[in-house]
């Protein structure tokens, strides 16, 4: 059964532009170059409600697949160089694991 991981990073007020710059210049290229983007469903930014958030949804074949993905990504030097730039901008991180409901469409 697939496992979905919803990651929400709440940034400090006024830091979204800097975060977008870091993702555009080094974060996204590191994900693509390492092949880590293959498990990504999408990246989103908040517009209303709780703002200053980066939200991303990942789809994994299993929990073992999920754990392997993150341990491999966290060993990737280009990605970790990006992460070092992003971390000071993040006020809070929330991670949720989701399972598909037995009805409706699924990504």
Beta strands, then each sheet from edge to edge (+ up, - down):
strand 1: 3-11
strand 2: 40-45
strand 3: 53-60
strand 4: 90-99
sheet 1: 2+ 3- 1+ 4-
end
